[in-house]
């Protein structure tokens, strides 16, 4: 009977350790997702959110505009070198 109690206690301890590791990994993944979202904002591409892009600007489909922005289109100025 003692062996079964030790075995079930080991399983419980391993499960707790596994859950702690899983929680840490989930935290790190969700933290990275937040950083990715910031990197895809329109302003990170040097653009500005507008209702329509004007002359000398192109629409960047990768840039994300938020609800607080004045428009849904990410307009980035074209550069001439």
Secondary structure, DSSP 8 states (H G I E B T S, - for coil): -HHHHHHHHHHHHHHHHHHHHHHHHHHHHHHHHHHHHHHTBGGGGTEEEESS--TTEEE-TT-B--TTSS-SEEEEE----
